[in-house]
Amino acid sequence: GSHALALSAPGILIHETPDVGSIGTSASHGCIRMRGGDELDLFNQVPVGTTVVIVSAGGAKARTNTPNSTSADQNAAVNY
């Protein structure tokens, strides 16, 4: 992937993974993994400051985070 979205919670990114079998599983320490290209679509559609709500598999609200303006903007593109 060419882009990632950093949340204000330390160590949590939304990014592409080549291991599509790991999507939707607890395979990392907090990152949210997406299929190839989907992270770029999301990156281009979500403005800085958007509130992100992470829910558990059971649908219960787990945590709310807002991307911080310095790490979630166009300058925060990272390669994975």
DSSP file (Angstrom, degrees, kcal/mol; ACC not computed):
  #  RESIDUE AA STRUCTURE BP1 BP2  ACC     N-H-->O    O-->H-N    N-H-->O    O-->H-N    TCO  KAPPA ALPHA  PHI   PSI    X-CA   Y-CA   Z-CA
    1    1 A G              0   0    0      0, 0.0    79,-1.8     0, 0.0     3,-0.1   0.000 360.0 360.0 360.0 158.8    0.0    0.0    0.0
    2    2 A S        +     0   0    0     77,-0.2     2,-0.3    78,-0.1    13,-0.0   0.551 360.0  39.7-107.7 -11.0    1.0    3.6   -0.5
    3    3 A H        -     0   0    0     74,-0.2    13,-0.6     2,-0.0     2,-0.3  -0.948  53.3-172.0-140.1 157.0   -0.9    5.3    2.2
    4    4 A A  E     -A   15   0A   0     -2,-0.3     2,-0.5    72,-0.2    11,-0.2  -0.987  19.4-136.2-144.0 151.4   -1.9    4.9    5.9
    5    5 A L  E     -A   14   0A   0      9,-2.2     9,-2.3    -2,-0.3     2,-0.5  -0.951  19.4-150.1-109.9 123.8   -4.2    6.8    8.2
    6    6 A A  E     -A   13   0A   0     -2,-0.5    62,-0.4    65,-0.5     7,-0.2  -0.798   8.3-151.8 -95.1 130.1   -2.8    7.4   11.7
    7    7 A L        -     0   0    0      5,-2.2     5,-0.3    -2,-0.5     4,-0.2  -0.521  28.6-110.7 -91.9 166.5   -5.3    7.7   14.5
    8    8 A S  S    S+     0   0    0     58,-0.3    -1,-0.1    -2,-0.2     3,-0.0   0.722  95.8  93.7 -71.6 -19.3   -4.7    9.7   17.6
    9    9 A A  S >  S-     0   0    0      1,-0.1     3,-1.7     3,-0.1    -2,-0.3  -0.615  95.1-102.5 -71.0 127.8   -4.4    6.5   19.6
   10   10 A P  T 3  S+     0   0    0      0, 0.0    -1,-0.1     0, 0.0    -2,-0.1  -0.239  97.8   6.4 -56.9 132.7   -0.7    5.6   19.8
   11   11 A G  T 3  S+     0   0    0      1,-0.2     2,-0.6    -4,-0.2    18,-0.1   0.536  93.9 123.6  78.6   7.6    0.3    2.8   17.4
   12   12 A I    <   +     0   0    0     -3,-1.7    -5,-2.2    -5,-0.3     2,-0.3  -0.909  30.3 165.0-108.9 120.7   -2.9    2.4   15.5
   13   13 A L  E     -A    6   0A   0     -2,-0.6    19,-3.1    -7,-0.2     2,-0.6  -0.896  34.3-136.8-124.2 155.4   -2.9    2.8   11.7
   14   14 A I  E     +Ab   5  32A   0     -9,-2.3    -9,-2.2    -2,-0.3     2,-0.3  -0.979  49.6 142.1-107.9 119.0   -5.3    2.0    9.0
   15   15 A H  E     -Ab   4  33A   0     17,-2.4    19,-2.0    -2,-0.6   -11,-0.1  -0.956  50.6 -86.1-153.7 167.5   -3.3    0.5    6.2
   16   16 A E  E     - b   0  34A   0    -13,-0.6    19,-0.2    -2,-0.3    20,-0.1  -0.421  34.8-162.6 -75.0 151.5   -3.1   -2.2    3.4
   17   17 A T        -     0   0    0     17,-2.1    19,-0.3    -2,-0.1     6,-0.1  -0.997  22.2-148.6-132.5 141.7   -1.9   -5.7    4.1
   18   18 A P  S    S+     0   0    0      0, 0.0     2,-1.3     0, 0.0     3,-0.1   0.674  90.9  77.8 -76.3 -16.0   -0.7   -8.3    1.6
   19   19 A D    >   +     0   0    0      1,-0.2     3,-2.4     2,-0.1     4,-0.4  -0.644  58.4 173.7 -93.9  78.1   -2.1  -11.0    4.0
   20   20 A V  G >  S+     0   0    0     -2,-1.3     3,-1.1     1,-0.3    -1,-0.2   0.729  72.6  68.9 -62.5 -20.5   -5.8  -10.7    3.2
   21   21 A G  G 3  S+     0   0    0      1,-0.2    -1,-0.3    -3,-0.1    -2,-0.1   0.694  93.7  58.2 -68.5 -17.5   -6.5  -13.7    5.4
   22   22 A S  G X  S+     0   0    0     -3,-2.4     3,-2.0     2,-0.1     5,-0.4   0.585  77.8 113.8 -87.9 -10.1   -5.6  -11.5    8.4
   23   23 A I  T <  S+     0   0    0     -3,-1.1     3,-0.1    -4,-0.4    11,-0.1  -0.421  84.4  15.6 -65.4 130.1   -8.3   -8.9    7.7
   24   24 A G  T 3  S+     0   0    0      1,-0.3    -1,-0.3     9,-0.2     2,-0.2   0.494 109.7 100.4  85.4   3.7  -10.9   -8.9   10.4
   25   25 A T  S <  S-     0   0    0     -3,-2.0     2,-1.6     0, 0.0    -1,-0.3  -0.722  86.6-104.9-115.2 168.9   -8.8  -10.9   12.8
   26   26 A S        +     0   0    0     -2,-0.2    -3,-0.1     1,-0.2    -4,-0.0  -0.564  68.1 136.3 -89.6  71.1   -6.6   -9.9   15.7
   27   27 A A        +     0   0    0     -2,-1.6     2,-0.2    -5,-0.4    -1,-0.2   0.467  61.6  30.1-101.0  -3.6   -3.4  -10.4   13.8
   28   28 A S  S    S-     0   0    0     -3,-0.2     2,-0.1     3,-0.2     0, 0.0  -0.772  92.4 -88.5-141.4-174.0   -1.5   -7.3   15.0
   29   29 A H  S    S-     0   0    0     -2,-0.2    -3,-0.0   -18,-0.1    -2,-0.0  -0.175  99.7 -44.5 -96.9  40.3   -1.2   -4.9   18.0
   30   30 A G  S    S+     0   0    0      1,-0.4    -1,-0.1    -2,-0.1   -18,-0.0   0.220  93.3 132.1 126.5 -16.7   -4.0   -2.5   16.9
   31   31 A C        -     0   0    0    -19,-0.2     2,-0.6   -20,-0.1    -1,-0.4  -0.337  50.7-134.6 -69.0 151.2   -3.6   -1.8   13.2
   32   32 A I  E     -b   14   0A   0    -19,-3.1   -17,-2.4    -9,-0.1     2,-0.3  -0.936  24.4-152.4-106.6 115.7   -6.6   -2.0   11.0
   33   33 A R  E     -b   15   0A   0     -2,-0.6     2,-0.3   -19,-0.2   -17,-0.2  -0.682  13.6-174.4 -97.6 143.2   -5.7   -3.9    7.8
   34   34 A M  E     -b   16   0A   0    -19,-2.0   -17,-2.1    -2,-0.3     3,-0.1  -0.866  30.9 -92.0-130.6 162.5   -7.4   -3.4    4.4
   35   35 A R    >>  -     0   0    0     -2,-0.3     3,-1.5   -19,-0.2     4,-0.8  -0.331  64.3 -71.5 -69.1 156.6   -7.3   -5.0    1.0
   36   36 A G  T 34 S+     0   0    0    -19,-0.3    -1,-0.2     1,-0.3   -21,-0.0  -0.230 119.4   8.9 -53.2 129.8   -4.9   -3.6   -1.6
   37   37 A G  T 3> S+     0   0    0     -3,-0.1     4,-1.8     1,-0.1    -1,-0.3   0.013 104.0  94.3  88.4 -27.3   -6.0   -0.2   -2.9
   38   38 A D  H <> S+     0   0    0     -3,-1.5     4,-2.5     1,-0.2     5,-0.2   0.858  80.3  56.9 -65.4 -34.1   -8.8    0.2   -0.4
   39   39 A E  H  X S+     0   0    0     -4,-0.8     4,-2.7     1,-0.2    -1,-0.2   0.869 106.1  50.2 -66.5 -34.2   -6.6    2.2    1.9
   40   40 A L  H  > S+     0   0    0      2,-0.2     4,-2.2    -3,-0.2    -1,-0.2   0.914 109.7  50.4 -68.5 -42.5   -5.9    4.7   -0.9
   41   41 A D  H  X S+     0   0    0     -4,-1.8     4,-0.9     2,-0.2    -2,-0.2   0.936 114.4  44.4 -58.4 -46.5   -9.7    5.1   -1.5
   42   42 A L  H >X S+     0   0    0     -4,-2.5     4,-1.9     1,-0.2     3,-0.9   0.927 110.6  54.4 -64.2 -45.2  -10.3    5.6    2.2
   43   43 A F  H 3< S+     0   0    0     -4,-2.7    -1,-0.2     1,-0.3    -2,-0.2   0.878 110.0  47.6 -55.2 -41.2   -7.3    8.0    2.5
   44   44 A N  H 3< S+     0   0    0     -4,-2.2    -1,-0.3     1,-0.2    -2,-0.2   0.661 116.9  42.6 -77.0 -16.2   -8.7   10.2   -0.4
   45   45 A Q  H << S+     0   0    0     -3,-0.9    -2,-0.2    -4,-0.9    -1,-0.2   0.654  97.1  77.1-103.9 -19.0  -12.3   10.2    1.1
   46   46 A V  S  < S-     0   0    0     -4,-1.9    -1,-0.1    -5,-0.1     3,-0.1  -0.836  70.9-143.6-103.3 114.9  -11.7   10.9    4.8
   47   47 A P    >   -     0   0    0      0, 0.0     3,-1.7     0, 0.0    26,-0.1  -0.382  33.0 -89.8 -73.2 153.0  -10.8   14.4    5.8
   48   48 A V  T 3  S+     0   0    0      1,-0.2     3,-0.1    -2,-0.1    21,-0.1  -0.344 114.8  34.2 -56.3 137.0   -8.4   15.1    8.7
   49   49 A G  T 3  S+     0   0    0      1,-0.3    -1,-0.2    18,-0.2     2,-0.1   0.379  79.2 148.7  95.4  -3.4  -10.2   15.3   11.9
   50   50 A T    <   -     0   0    0     -3,-1.7     2,-0.3     1,-0.1    -1,-0.3  -0.432  51.3-118.6 -64.2 133.9  -12.9   12.7   11.1
   51   51 A T        -     0   0    0     15,-0.2     2,-0.5    -2,-0.1    15,-0.2  -0.602  27.3-156.5 -74.8 132.1  -14.0   10.8   14.2
   52   52 A V  E     -C   65   0B   0     13,-4.0    13,-3.2    -2,-0.3     2,-0.5  -0.950   4.6-163.3-113.1 126.2  -13.2    7.1   13.9
   53   53 A V  E     -C   64   0B   0     -2,-0.5     2,-0.5    11,-0.2    11,-0.2  -0.950   4.8-158.8-111.3 121.8  -15.3    4.6   16.0
   54   54 A I  E     -C   63   0B   0      9,-2.8     8,-2.1    -2,-0.5     9,-1.7  -0.878  12.3-169.5-101.2 126.3  -13.8    1.2   16.4
   55   55 A V  E     -C   61   0B   0     -2,-0.5     6,-0.2     6,-0.2     5,-0.1  -0.841  20.3-116.8-115.8 153.0  -16.2   -1.6   17.3
   56   56 A S    >   -     0   0    0      4,-2.3     3,-2.2    -2,-0.3    -1,-0.1  -0.295  39.4 -96.7 -77.7 170.1  -15.7   -5.1   18.4
   57   57 A A  T 3  S+     0   0    0      1,-0.3    -1,-0.1     2,-0.1    -2,-0.0   0.793 126.1  58.2 -58.5 -28.2  -16.8   -8.1   16.4
   58   58 A G  T 3  S-     0   0    0      2,-0.1    -1,-0.3     1,-0.0     3,-0.1   0.498 119.3-110.6 -81.1  -3.5  -19.9   -8.2   18.6
   59   59 A G  S <  S+     0   0    0     -3,-2.2     2,-0.2     1,-0.3    -2,-0.1   0.388  70.3 140.5  92.3  -3.8  -20.8   -4.7   17.6
   60   60 A A        -     0   0    0      1,-0.1    -4,-2.3    -5,-0.1    -1,-0.3  -0.507  63.0-104.0 -73.7 141.4  -20.1   -3.1   21.0
   61   61 A K  E     +C   55   0B   0     -6,-0.2    -6,-0.2    -2,-0.2     3,-0.1  -0.491  42.4 175.9 -66.3 124.7  -18.5    0.3   20.9
   62   62 A A  E     -     0   0B   0     -8,-2.1     2,-0.3     1,-0.4    -7,-0.2   0.870  55.0 -26.6 -99.9 -48.4  -14.8   -0.2   21.8
   63   63 A R  E     -C   54   0B   0     -9,-1.7    -9,-2.8     2,-0.0     2,-0.4  -0.980  46.6-137.1-165.3 155.7  -13.2    3.2   21.4
   64   64 A T  E     +C   53   0B   0     -2,-0.3     2,-0.3   -11,-0.2   -11,-0.2  -0.978  25.6 174.8-120.8 132.5  -13.5    6.5   19.6
   65   65 A N  E     -C   52   0B   0    -13,-3.2   -13,-4.0    -2,-0.4    -2,-0.0  -0.980  21.0-148.5-136.5 149.6  -10.5    8.3   18.1
   66   66 A T        -     0   0    0     -2,-0.3   -58,-0.3   -15,-0.2   -15,-0.2  -0.975  30.7-115.2-115.4 128.1  -10.0   11.4   16.0
   67   67 A P        -     0   0    0      0, 0.0     2,-0.2     0, 0.0   -60,-0.2  -0.328  33.9-119.8 -58.2 141.1   -7.0   11.4   13.5
   68   68 A N    >>  -     0   0    0    -62,-0.4     4,-1.7     1,-0.1     3,-0.7  -0.615  16.1-122.6 -86.2 150.3   -4.5   14.1   14.5
   69   69 A S  T 34 S+     0   0    0     -2,-0.2     4,-0.2     1,-0.2    -1,-0.1   0.703 105.5  52.2 -67.9 -21.6   -3.9   16.8   12.0
   70   70 A T  T 34 S+     0   0    0      1,-0.1    -1,-0.2     2,-0.1     5,-0.0   0.768 118.0  32.1 -87.5 -24.1   -0.1   16.2   11.8
   71   71 A S  T <4 S+     0   0    0     -3,-0.7   -65,-0.5   -65,-0.1    -2,-0.2   0.586 115.0  53.1-109.4  -9.7   -0.1   12.5   11.1
   72   72 A A  S  < S+     0   0    0     -4,-1.7    -3,-0.1   -67,-0.2    -2,-0.1   0.332  88.0  94.9-108.4   8.8   -3.3   12.0    9.1
   73   73 A D  S >  S-     0   0    0     -4,-0.2     3,-2.4    -5,-0.1   -67,-0.1  -0.243  97.8 -81.7 -90.9-174.9   -2.8   14.5    6.3
   74   74 A Q  G >  S+     0   0    0      1,-0.3     3,-0.9     2,-0.2    -1,-0.1   0.732 127.0  62.1 -60.7 -22.5   -1.4   14.1    2.9
   75   75 A N  G 3  S+     0   0    0      1,-0.2    -1,-0.3    -5,-0.0    -3,-0.0   0.552  89.3  71.4 -78.9  -6.0    2.1   14.3    4.3
   76   76 A A  G <   +     0   0    0     -3,-2.4    -1,-0.2   -72,-0.1   -72,-0.2   0.323  64.1 134.6 -93.5   9.3    1.6   11.2    6.4
   77   77 A A    <   +     0   0    0     -3,-0.9     2,-0.3   -74,-0.1   -74,-0.2  -0.383  31.3 178.4 -61.0 129.4    1.6    8.8    3.5
   78   78 A V        -     0   0    0     -2,-0.1     2,-0.4   -74,-0.0    -2,-0.1  -0.925  26.2-117.3-130.8 157.0    3.8    5.9    4.4
   79   79 A N              0   0    0     -2,-0.3   -77,-0.2     1,-0.1   -75,-0.0  -0.783 360.0 360.0 -98.1 138.8    4.7    2.7    2.5
   80   80 A Y              0   0    0    -79,-1.8   -78,-0.1    -2,-0.4    -1,-0.1   0.280 360.0 360.0-127.3 360.0    3.8   -0.7    3.7
